[in-house]
Amino acid sequence: MRCAWAEQSDVERVYHDAEWGIPVHNDRLLFEALALRGVQAGLAWRIVLTKREAFRRAFHGFDIARVAIMSDTELAAVLADRGVIRNRLKLEAIRSNARIALRIVEDEGSFSAFLWSFADGAPKVNTRGDRDPMPVSDEAAGRMSATLRKRGFRFAGSAICYATMQSVGMVDDHAVECFRRR
């Protein structure tokens, strides 16, 4: 059995089975997760998942340094790309957030160390049944959001931060019945 949310589409099922909740410590992958969760705001996650490869192409594989130096011309090309979700504010935020992420790397040594500090360096394992509601935030996500926003991040509210934490294994929210549960 897998988490009920992952049974809605093939793309969600594959994502759940292969990625969701597995601890990630790679700066590029963590930046991608946070960026895509920001893009998701107001949308179903499966929509973003179906466009993830287009986002990776458009944003140079989410290489933080490369995204940070994207020109306005490059960003305009992304806005014209039908393969991505063409929301100007969200796409501009990815570039500006990359610039801030570079400063975080300079200050903290890595984006990973910075983000994982909000999870005290280890995954938090929640206990919930498949029929129990999925949390949308917690105290750690609230702290992460406040810190990121204070630094200038956009599209980094507590729900976005919590979804990112779930995605990258900082929080294990697999239902107790799920075969992926630790």
N, C-alpha and C positions, 0 to 999 in steps of 0.2 A: 504494500500500500504506500502511496505517496501523499503529500499534502494536497488537500482538495483544490486549492487555487491552481495547482499545476495540471489539473485534469481538463482545463478548459480549451487548450489548444496544443498542437504539436510543438510549436516554438517554446511555449512555457514549460511543457513537459521535459524537453531536451535541456533547457536552461536549468530547471530545478534539479534534474538528475545529474548534470555534469558540473554545475557551477555554484548554484545558490547555497550560501552558507559555508563554503569552503574557505578557510582563512587565506587571505591574499596579503602579501607584504611588498609587492612590486609597486613602486611609485606610479608608473605609467598606468597600470591596471586600476589602481586606486583612484587616480584622477579620472580615468574613463568612467568608472562606476559612479563617482560623484557627479560628473558632467551629465551622464545619461539619466540619472535619477532627477537631476534638475530639469532636463528636457521633458521628462515624464509628467511633471506637475500638471494636473488636470486631465491627464490622458491615461489610458490603460497601458500597463507595462508591456503587453504583447505587441502593441503598436510600435513602441520604441525598439523592442527586440527584433522585429522584422526589418527595421531600418538601421540596425546597429552597424552592419558592414558599410553602408553608405556613410554613416557618421565617421567610422574609422578612416575611410578614404578621404573624406572632406577635411578631417582634423588630424591628418598626418599620423594616424595610428595612436592618437592621443599622447604623442611625445610632448611633454609639458613645455620644454624649451622651444620646440618648433611651433606649437600652437601660440605661445606667448608673443612670437614675432610675426604672426600672420598680419599681412597688410590689409588695409580696408578693401583693396581690390580682391584679394583672396576671399575675404569674408563676404563680399558681394557675390562672388561666384558660388559660395556655399548657399547663400540666400536664394539663388536661382536654381539650385539643385533639387529636382523633384524627388530625389531619393531620400532626402532628409526631411525632418519636420521643420518647416520654414517659418519659425517664429523668431523675428529679429532680436527681441530682448533675450531670449534663451541662447541664441547663437552668439550674440555679442558677449553674453555672460561667460560662455566657455572660454573665449579669448582673454577676457579680463581676469577671470578666475585663474587661468594658467599663469598670468603674470604674478598674481599674488602667491600662487603655489610655489613659484620659483623663489620668492622671498622667504617662504616658509622653509624650503629646502636649505637655503643659505643660513637661516636662523636656527633650525632644528637638526640639520644633518640629513634628513630625509622626510619626504611627505608621509611615508609609512610610519616612522617613529612618531610624528606629530599626530596623525589620525588614531593610531593604536593607543596613544596615551589616554584617550577618552574611554577606552575599554580596559584600562589598566594592563595593557599588553597581552591579554588573554581573552578568548571568547567567553561571553556570558551565555550560559545555557538556560533558556526558559523552559518551563514545563507547562504545556498546554495540550489539550486534546484537539483532535481535528475539528470538532464542532465548536470549540471555544473561539472567541473572536481573536483575530490577529492584532497584536499591539500596533499602534501607529507611531508611537514615540516612547521615550523614557527619559530619565534624568540625564544619562550620559549623552544622548542625542541632543538634548536641550543645551548642554554645556558645549558640545561640539558646534552646534549651530550658532550659539552666541559668540563663541570665539572666532569662528570663520567670518561671521557677519561683521564683527568688530574690526577684523582685518580687511574687510571690503568685499568679501565674497557675496555674490548674488545667487539667487535660487539655491539657498542653503538653509532652509527652514528646518525645524526639528523633525518633521515627518520625512523630508528628503534625506536628512542625515541618518535617521533611523533605517529607512529603506536601504541606504548605502551600507550601513553597518550590517544589516541582514545579508545583503548581497555578497559582501566580502568576508563574511565569517566572524565579524566582531560580536555578532549576536547569533545564536543558534535558535531559530524559531520554528524548526521543523516540528510538526506535531509528534507526540510520543508514539503514534502508530506508524509514522513514516519510516521507510527503510533507510533513509538518509540520516536519520537522527544519530547523533554520536552515541 
